Amino acid sequence: MDTVIYFSLFPVLKDVALSLQRVAVGVGLATLLGVPLGLLRSSLPLNIKQNRLIKFFLEAPKFPPPIAWIPFVILALGIGEKAAYAIVFIGAFSPIFTSSFEGAESTPLVWKQTAASLQLNLWQKIFKITYKSALPHIFVGLRSGISMGWMSVVAAEMISGQSGLGYSIQLHRLNLQYDLMVLDMVLIGLIGFLLFEAVVFLEQLFIPWHERARTRGR
């Protein structure tokens, strides 16, 4: 009995590790690009920010669900790790980018006036003033981004994957192993919850002064 459990659990652990790796790479890239681009967008002149055509190109890509991009990603990158990373990136980028921009836009006027009086250049304004003001919003985007990234990788693995928890569900369905399908679903829910809570922990660590972080810490 112990041997059966071992051999049934080992592939699951391998699938968990592969799915987590894809989420880490995809969400990491989305964060590295989404945060600075969102802050930089807020620094554009007002007439450019309010241009409807520019807003369309920046906002429209976030409305199709990540799963809708899978055929295009497969066409461009084929089936493999690069495609999985791209799908996770697509799912995570929009909430991170949008939240970073909205956080930068909500920078208090007195902070902006202080930056002007200190004659800070553009990059100093972004990273010393705007970034710190936008941190609470950025973490909102990170929570949404990690959730979307996790859901995206499972969907991608179910449709075109050859490993991971999404692929495992499809494989167990075809083999009529419904007990293992349930195990996969429990793991997906548990890991998604833990990833979300990890971002909450980082929020409490980096911005303990914010009201939301203090409330969650109680």
C-alpha positions as CSV (number, residue, x, y, z in Angstrom):
1,M,0.0,0.0,0.0
2,D,2.8,2.4,0.9
3,T,4.5,1.6,-2.4
4,V,1.4,2.4,-4.4
5,I,1.0,5.7,-2.6
6,Y,4.6,6.6,-3.2
7,F,4.4,6.0,-6.9
8,S,1.1,7.9,-7.2
9,L,2.4,10.9,-5.3
10,F,5.9,11.2,-6.9
11,P,4.6,12.2,-10.4
12,V,2.2,14.7,-8.7
13,L,5.1,16.4,-6.9
14,K,7.0,16.6,-10.1
15,D,4.0,18.2,-11.8
16,V,3.6,20.7,-8.9
17,A,7.3,21.7,-9.3
18,L,7.0,22.2,-13.0
19,S,3.8,24.3,-12.7
20,L,5.4,26.4,-10.0
21,Q,8.5,26.9,-12.1
22,R,6.4,28.2,-15.0
23,V,4.5,30.5,-12.7
24,A,7.7,31.9,-11.1
25,V,9.2,32.7,-14.5
26,G,6.1,34.1,-16.1
27,V,5.0,36.2,-13.1
28,G,8.6,37.3,-12.4
29,L,8.9,38.6,-16.0
30,A,5.5,40.3,-15.8
31,T,6.6,42.1,-12.6
32,L,10.0,43.2,-13.9
33,L,8.3,44.7,-17.0
34,G,4.8,45.6,-15.7
35,V,5.8,47.7,-12.7
36,P,8.3,50.1,-14.4
37,L,6.2,50.4,-17.5
38,G,3.1,51.2,-15.4
39,L,5.1,53.9,-13.5
40,L,6.6,55.2,-16.7
41,R,3.2,55.5,-18.4
42,S,2.0,57.7,-15.5
43,S,4.9,60.0,-16.2
44,L,3.9,60.7,-19.8
45,P,2.4,64.1,-20.8
46,L,-1.3,64.4,-20.1
47,N,-2.2,64.8,-23.8
48,I,-0.5,61.4,-24.5
49,K,-2.1,59.6,-21.5
50,Q,-5.6,60.8,-22.6
51,N,-5.1,60.0,-26.3
52,R,-7.9,57.4,-27.0
53,L,-5.9,55.5,-29.6
54,I,-2.9,55.1,-27.2
55,K,-5.3,54.1,-24.4
56,F,-6.9,51.5,-26.7
57,F,-3.6,49.8,-27.5
58,L,-2.6,49.8,-23.9
59,E,-5.9,48.7,-22.4
60,A,-7.5,46.4,-25.1
61,P,-5.1,43.5,-24.7
62,K,-6.1,42.9,-21.1
63,F,-9.7,42.0,-22.0
64,P,-9.3,38.7,-23.9
65,P,-8.8,35.9,-21.3
66,P,-5.3,34.4,-21.2
67,I,-6.7,31.1,-22.5
68,A,-7.7,32.9,-25.7
69,W,-4.0,33.7,-26.4
70,I,-3.0,30.0,-26.3
71,P,-3.4,29.2,-30.0
72,F,-1.4,32.3,-31.0
73,V,1.3,31.5,-28.5
74,I,1.5,27.9,-29.8
75,L,1.7,29.2,-33.4
76,A,4.5,31.6,-32.5
77,L,6.5,29.5,-30.0
78,G,5.3,25.9,-30.4
79,I,4.5,23.6,-27.6
80,G,7.0,23.7,-24.7
81,E,8.3,25.7,-21.8
82,K,8.5,29.0,-23.7
83,A,4.9,28.8,-24.6
84,A,3.9,28.1,-20.9
85,Y,6.0,31.0,-19.7
86,A,4.4,33.3,-22.3
87,I,0.8,32.3,-21.3
88,V,1.6,33.0,-17.6
89,F,3.2,36.3,-18.5
90,I,0.2,37.3,-20.5
91,G,-2.2,36.5,-17.6
92,A,-0.1,38.3,-15.0
93,F,1.1,41.3,-16.9
94,S,-2.1,43.2,-17.4
95,P,-3.2,43.4,-13.7
96,I,0.4,44.3,-12.6
97,F,0.8,46.9,-15.3
98,T,-2.6,48.5,-14.7
99,S,-2.3,48.5,-10.9
100,S,1.1,50.1,-11.1
101,F,-0.2,52.8,-13.4
102,E,-3.2,53.5,-11.2
103,G,-1.0,53.6,-8.1
104,A,1.3,56.1,-9.8
105,E,-1.7,58.2,-10.8
106,S,-2.9,58.4,-7.2
107,T,0.3,59.9,-6.0
108,P,-0.6,62.8,-3.6
109,L,-0.2,66.2,-5.1
110,V,2.0,67.3,-2.2
111,W,4.5,64.6,-3.1
112,K,4.6,65.8,-6.7
113,Q,5.1,69.3,-5.5
114,T,7.9,68.2,-3.3
115,A,9.6,66.4,-6.2
116,A,9.3,69.5,-8.3
117,S,10.7,71.8,-5.6
118,L,13.7,69.4,-5.1
119,Q,14.2,69.5,-8.9
120,L,14.3,65.8,-9.2
121,N,14.8,64.4,-12.7
122,L,12.3,61.9,-14.3
123,W,13.9,58.7,-13.0
124,Q,14.3,60.2,-9.5
125,K,10.7,61.1,-9.5
126,I,9.6,57.7,-10.6
127,F,11.8,55.6,-8.2
128,K,11.9,57.9,-5.2
129,I,8.4,59.4,-5.2
130,T,6.0,57.6,-7.5
131,Y,7.2,54.1,-6.8
132,K,6.8,54.4,-3.1
133,S,3.4,56.0,-3.4
134,A,2.2,53.3,-5.8
135,L,3.4,50.3,-3.7
136,P,0.0,49.5,-2.1
137,H,-1.5,49.4,-5.6
138,I,1.4,47.4,-7.0
139,F,0.8,44.7,-4.4
140,V,-2.9,44.7,-5.4
141,G,-1.7,44.0,-8.9
142,L,0.7,41.3,-7.7
143,R,-2.0,39.5,-5.9
144,S,-4.2,39.5,-9.0
145,G,-1.2,38.7,-11.2
146,I,-0.1,35.7,-9.2
147,S,-3.7,34.4,-9.2
148,M,-4.1,34.9,-12.9
149,G,-0.7,33.4,-13.6
150,W,-1.6,30.3,-11.6
151,M,-4.9,29.9,-13.4
152,S,-3.3,30.5,-16.7
153,V,-0.6,27.9,-16.3
154,V,-3.2,25.2,-15.4
155,A,-5.3,26.1,-18.4
156,A,-2.3,26.1,-20.7
157,E,-1.2,22.7,-19.4
158,M,-4.7,21.3,-19.9
159,I,-4.8,22.4,-23.5
160,S,-1.3,22.0,-24.8
161,G,0.9,20.9,-22.0
162,Q,2.9,17.7,-21.7
163,S,3.5,18.0,-17.9
164,G,2.3,20.0,-14.9
165,L,-0.9,19.8,-12.9
166,G,-3.2,20.8,-15.8
167,Y,-1.8,18.0,-17.9
168,S,-2.1,15.7,-15.0
169,I,-5.9,16.4,-14.7
170,Q,-6.4,15.6,-18.4
171,L,-4.3,12.4,-18.1
172,H,-6.2,11.1,-15.1
173,R,-9.5,12.0,-16.8
174,L,-8.5,9.9,-19.9
175,N,-7.5,7.0,-17.6
176,L,-10.7,7.3,-15.5
177,Q,-8.6,7.9,-12.4
178,Y,-11.1,10.3,-10.7
179,D,-9.6,10.0,-7.3
180,L,-6.3,11.4,-8.6
181,M,-8.2,14.1,-10.5
182,V,-9.7,15.2,-7.2
183,L,-6.2,15.2,-5.7
184,D,-5.0,17.5,-8.5
185,M,-7.8,19.9,-7.9
186,V,-7.1,20.0,-4.2
187,L,-3.5,20.8,-4.9
188,I,-4.3,23.5,-7.4
189,G,-6.6,25.2,-4.8
190,L,-4.1,24.8,-2.0
191,I,-1.1,26.1,-4.0
192,G,-3.1,29.0,-5.4
193,F,-4.1,30.0,-1.8
194,L,-0.5,29.7,-0.6
195,L,0.8,31.8,-3.5
196,F,-1.7,34.5,-2.7
197,E,-0.8,34.4,0.9
198,A,2.9,34.7,0.1
199,V,2.2,38.0,-1.7
200,V,0.2,39.2,1.3
201,F,3.2,38.3,3.5
202,L,5.5,40.3,1.3
203,E,3.1,43.2,1.4
204,Q,3.2,43.2,5.2
205,L,7.0,43.0,5.0
206,F,7.5,45.8,2.5
207,I,4.7,48.2,3.4
208,P,3.8,47.5,7.1
209,W,2.7,51.2,7.4
210,H,-0.2,50.7,5.0
211,E,-3.6,50.2,6.5
212,R,-4.4,47.0,4.6
213,A,-1.1,45.4,5.6
214,R,-1.7,46.3,9.3
215,T,-5.3,44.9,9.2
216,R,-4.1,41.6,7.6
217,G,-1.3,41.3,10.2
218,R,-3.7,41.2,13.1
